[in-house]
Amino acid sequence: MGNSLKLSLRKCTWELTTLCNLNCSHCGSRAGAVNKNQLTLEKCLSVADELAELECKAVCLIGGEVTLFAGWDKIADRLIDNGVSTNIITNGYNITDEIFETIIKSKIRTVCVSIDGMEERHNGIRGRKDCFSQLMAFIDRLNTTNKYITAVTTLTKNNICDIEELSAFLPGNNVKIWQLQICSPFGNARDNIGIAPDKNDILKIVDIFTKLPQKPMKIQMADNIGYYIDHPGNDMQQCFNGCAAGICSLGIDNDGNVRGCESMKDDRFSEGNLKTSKLRDIWYNADNFAYNRKFRINQLTGACSKCEYGHVCAGGCRSHNFFSHGKLYESSICGRAARL
């Protein structure tokens, strides 16, 4: 494959640690205890330089709980100093004065908070009765600073009913952008059978989404929610241009494994490790990310093989496909197929 293809790395999601102060029912990383094999801060700073050398446009630092990784701010600042737009996603739980001060002094402009419903459902998913109140206190403190606040919600069967209320609640807390993504059946969600939304749930989500106002807060759906959905009564289509894993995005695990996407939590999708290889060598290896880089339209199966948009969406989200039924090139939750 090589440099001749001029692969452009637009986004990297980087899991710095599995250490976490919560135990969420949908956590794909099964976060909690620290991984003794996680990359050192010194190595992370070197990887940050490698991302900049690849001219990566944006990096999202995650955990576990990212703020529990000592030196996350140094990594963020190194990336930003090298021209890479960088943000963090935090659960906002037990944010001490010291952690808050680190956030404020860091060069990140955007802080994304993870919120999974209104108080009762958020606390239920997160496993602690004070999660919601602590998150709101953290947001209140952020609103006294110059940080830009965004939010992400992982939808399960249990919190779809909170979407509309959240859409009214979040703008009042100065949240500028809100992303909805669905829970995929891996990690803790594989143990909690039945919480991942099915095809009918996708239709509910889309029906709700089409009624939500886009001002003053922009609301967007992640690329694992349906493709080219012809919604009755309007011309909305969720345009999905194919899985980006290994094409223009990648994921880095806390222990240095490189994947096309951080949601592809299976050893079969590890393309190399940064303890033994350079990121550039992994990214430009002709045999890596073959599931996407060598994809051909005739690999589509099921309804996707007959869909008029198959050549565009290429069968949807590889991660969700793999963990829901093991078929990389066939979506089990396509909203458009559900309407037919």
N, C-alpha and C positions, 0 to 999 in steps of 0.2 A: 504493500500500500504506500508507505513512505510519505515524505513531505510533498511530493508532487501533487497530492490530492488537495493540498492547502486546507486541511482540516482546521476549523476555527473553534476553539474552546470558548464557549460563551459563559458557561456556568459550572461551578463546582459546589457540591454540598459536602461539607467536611465534618465528620463526626469526631470531635476531639477526645471524647471520653464516654464510657458507659456508666460512670458514676452518676447517681441520681438520688434525689431526696424523696421521690415519689415512685409509685408502682402502678402505672396506668394500664387499664385493661386492654388497650389497643397497641401498646408500645411494640414497635417492630424490632427494636434492639434488645428487648428484654433487659432494659437498663436497671441498674440498682447498684451492684458492687463494681468497684473499679477493676478494669482489666490490667493485670500486672504486666502485660505485654504491650500496653499502649505506647505510642511514640513519646519520646522525651520532648521537653520544650525546645531544646537545642535542635533536635531533628525536625520538629514542626516549623521552626523558623527557616530551616533550610528548604523544606517543602514549599513554604510560602514564597521563597525566592524562585523556586522552580515553576510555580504557578504563574508568577509574574513574567518569567522568561518565555512561557508558552503564550503570553498575552491573553491570559484568561480575563474575561471582562468582569465577572462577579463571583463572589464566594459567600456562601452562607455557612456560618459556623454553628454546629448543633451538638447535642449530647445524645444520651444522658441529659444532664443539666450542664450546659456549656459553661456557666459561670463558676462551676465547681472545679474546673480545670485551671490550676494555677498558671497564669501567664497567657490565658486566652487573649487578653487585651494586647499583649506584646505581638502576638501573631496577627491580630486584626490590624494593628498599627503598621506592622511591617508590610502587609498586603496593601493597605491604603497608601502608604508612602511610595509604593511601587506602582501606583495607578490602578489598583484592583478595587472596585467597589465591594465593600464588605459589610455584612450585617450579622446579627445573631438571632437565634430563636430561643427564648427562655420560658420556663413555666411560671416564673414570677413568684416562686414559693421560697419562703425563708431568705429573702433578699436582705442581708444584713447591711448595716451602714457602710461597712468596708466594701462589700460587693457593689453596693449602689454607687459609691464614690469611684470605684474602678470603672464602672459603666460610663459615668459622667465624664471622667477624665480621658477615656479612650476616644479614638478618632472616629469611631463608627457614628454614622448619622442616623441610622435606622435601627430600632429595636422592635423585633417581632415577638408578640406574646402569644402563647398557645392557650386557647380557651375552647372548652368542649361542651358548652351549654350554659344555661343560666345556673344559678347557684346549686340547686339540688342535683342536677344531672352532672354538672362539672365536678362537684365533690365526689359523686358516686363513681365516675370514671377514674378520677385521680386517686381515690382511696383515702382521702382525708377530709374531715369536716370543715377545715378552715382554709382549704385551697382557694376557694373563690374570694373570700374576704381578703386574703393575703395578696392575691393577684390584683384586686381592685385598689388596695393600698399602694401597691407598687406602681400601677398605672397613674394614680393620683400624684405620686412623687415625680414620675417621669414628666407629667404635664407641667411641672414647675421648671423644666429644663428646655433645652432647644432640640431635644431628640424627637425624631419623627416616629410615630407609633403605628405599627401595622399589626394585624392579627391573623391567625390561622386556626381553623377548626377542622378536626378530623371527625367526619360523620360516621356514626354507627347507627344501627337500627333504633337505638335508644334515645338519640338526641336530635333526630331529624325534626321532631316536633318543636324544637327550640330555635330553629333557623329564623323565623319571622321576628320573634322577640329579640333575638340577638341583633338582627339587622337594625332595629330601632334603638337598642341599648348602646351599641358600640360607638356610633357617631357622637353620642353625648359624652363619651369618654375620650374624644379627640382621636379616635382611630381613623386613619386615612384610607387604608386599603385592607380588605378582608378577603382571605382566600378560603374556599371550601374544598376539602379533599375527602375522599372516602377511605375508610379503614380497609386495608387489605388483609387477607387471612394468613398472616405470618407473624412470628414472634409471639407476644402474649395473646394476640387475637386468634392465633391457631388453637391456643388452649381454651379460650373463651368462645366456644363454638356458637355460631349463630348471631354474633354481633356485627359481622361484616354485611353491609347492604347488598341486596340482590337486585336483579333487573327491575323488579316492580318498585323497589325503593328509589332507584335512579329516576324513574318517572316522577315520583313524588318530589324528589329534590329539584328536578328541572321545572316542574310545574310551579313550585314555590319560587325558584330563582327568577323566573320570567316576570313575576309580580313585584320583585324587590326594587326599590329605587336605587339608582346609581349615584345619587348625590344626597348629602355631601361626602359620603363614603363610597369609594369604588369597590364593587363586589365582583370577584372573579372565581371561576371554577377551575380546579386543577385538571390536568390532562387525563386523569383517570376517571372522569365522570362523563361518559357518553360521547358520541361522535356524530356530528351532522344530524342533530335532532330536529326534525321537522315538527314544530310545536303547533297544535291546532289553534287557529285564531291569530297567529302572528308569523313573522318571517324569521324568527330567531333560529339560528343554527350555531351549534357549538363546533366551531371549525378546529379540527385537530390535524396537524400536518405530520403525523407519525412520531413514534417514540424517538426521543432525542438521545437516549442512552448510548454513549460511545460515538455519537455523531457530532454533537456540539456541547455535550454535558458529561460530567463524570462524578463519581462519588468516591470519597476516601474514608475508609474505616479508621477507627482509633488506633488499630494496630498496624496500619500502613497498607492494608489491602486496597487495591484500586478496582472499582467497579464502574460500569457505565452509569449506574444510578444507585443511590444509597438505599433504595427500596428493594434492590435485588440481593437480598440477604441470603445467599446460598453460595457455597464454595465453587459451584460450577460457573459462576459469573465473576470470579476473581481473576483479573488479567495480569496480576503481578503484585509485588510488595515493595514498598518504598524503602524498606530496610536493606534490600539487596539490588534494587533497580532504580534507575532514574525515571522520573515521571515522563520526560520526553520520550524515552525509549519505550515505555509502556503505551503511551498515547499513539505513537507512530508505528508500532509493531503491526505488520501486515496481517497477522493472524488473530489479533485481539478484536474484541467486540464484534465478532463475526455474525452473531445473531441479528445485528442491525446493519453493519457495514456491507455484509454480503447478502442481505435480504433480497429475495426475488418474489414477484407478485404471485407466482405459482405455489408459494409456500403457504399462502392463506388457506385456512380450513373452515369448515362449518359455514355459517351464514356469511362470514366475512369473505369467503371465496366467491360468493355470488353477488356481493354488494357493489353498486356502481361507484362507491367512494373507496373501495379497497386499495386502489393504487395511490390514494392520498393518505389515508390514515394508517394503512399498512397493518390493520388488525388491532390497533389500540395499544394500551399500556402493557409492555412486556412483563413487568413485575406482577401486576394484578392478574394477568393471564396465567402466568406460571404458577402462582400460589393458589389460585382459585380452582384450576383444573389441569394444570400441567401443559397446556397447549399455548405456546408462545404467540402463535399467529392467528388467534381466534379470541375475540372478546366475549366474555360471559355476561357483561353488563351494558352492552351497547344500547343506549336509549333509543336510537333510531330503529334498531332491530326489534326492540320491545314494542314499538308502535305499530309495526307491520303485522 
